[in-house]
Amino acid sequence: MQRSVLDRIYLAFLVILIVSFGFLIFFISYFTRRSLILEKRTTLSNEATLISSQVIPSYMNGAISTKDLASYFNVYARTLKSDIWYVDEDGDIIATSGYFDDSNTSSENKQATSDRPDVAVMKKLPKSIYELDEKYSIHDNSYEVSDFYGIYSEKVVTVNTPVIMSVYNASEDEYLDVNCGTLIIHSTTEDINSMMKRIYSITFIPCLVIIVIAFALLQIISHKVIRPIKRLAEVADAYSKGDFDAETGINSSDEIGQLADSMEYMASELSKLEEYRHEFISNISHDFRSPLTSIRGYVSAIQDGTIPPEKQDRYLGIVMDETNRLTKLTQGLLDLNRLEIYGPYLNLTDFDFIDIVKTTLNTFEIKCIDKNVAIYLNNHAERTIVSADKTKIQQVVYNLIDNALKFTPEGKHIYINIVEKGEKLQVSIKDEGIGMSEETQKKIWTRFYKDDTSRGKDKGGTGLGLAITKEIIKAHNETIDVFSTEGAGSEFVFTLQKANDESTHSGETQILIQPTM
């Protein structure tokens, strides 16, 4: 079963909360238990010091017997709820709170003592502490939490407190500290365990409340995040099926809103791309069908004798023109496809851009004379040596002048302006033609696009020239732009990288083609 994003978020969120609270509870319990044990150790050490100062001196002086010492230990043990051992300096266990004399103990004390677990403990005690651990140190202040070598059935807090007594030395007239053994107190951890249970109960309830609140907030957030994502997925699925009219309906200004806007913009562009595809197929079909129909018609007429032999040369010339048109169209398609897929192979050389312009314009002389259009060159640059692919830049100049000539009415002018912009040479080709609308300016770089409504009588173009021009300029890492106003003409502006050449040309204005007026 496939899990939704929300299910995964819930699961991840639950795992994070459980792990986080688990670590939190672990550290709280660990340090709290450690703190309680240290506090208990301090308390037991203080009590051991008090007991040793009050009882042990009397025992050492012979004022009380071992049984009396054990009785005192019983009293303290009931108060501290602990088990008390006295071990002398030789390691022998002298008295414990579990040792008592039945004959000297009242019936009340017998009952109270028989209920104590340390009575059973006394039966298991060895004579010496070293029988439990031969390395046991009675002279160190130490503590541990254990069953104390298996003596107790549960873990206890054991505190070892050395007994130090001050003894007067008459020969030297001073008091000396003498080690008289140690006092070992074993205290149950039941109070610590009870405290930890209370802490767990206090901790678990807030954690549970936090988890419930967190999931409630997560549910609210999911309405703000997950639902829009589901809607985006639904819209994306609609786009994949070709329904580009589907809308997300998301109007937020956050990242999801931006994604929704991007998707709708993408759908709009894909819709236009589909229109472009249909238009492309329609254009290429028309551009191939028209010359093929002419060629077939004229060849058939020659074959069946409809066209007499004396006129065949003329119509064969028309067939040749149509064939050249097809060749030009096919080559243009191949060139453009190669440029877009592989990028053009550039043979970069240093050459004078002015020479390219003059050479290219020689091919348009007859057309300009026939159409009565003058072309002016305005050179304002001192250095016109550029670094580029000479053949491809000549193709760019040819395409732009050819385009300008097609849209320039009779008796008008075309201007080629050259200026320097830092390390760039900026070239402008401006006509006094009919201009273009803003919508047309966006489409002219599309292959096969022809603004037939404004082309006039010239229908012979392939619609590939400007597309190829843009790809060539783009391959040189340069820019090309168009500026046009309807009724006022169009201007194409592109840049080229200047070469490191010191040769200069004085700025000048030349009339390159001037028809006879």
Disulfide bonds with the S-S distance in Angstrom:
none
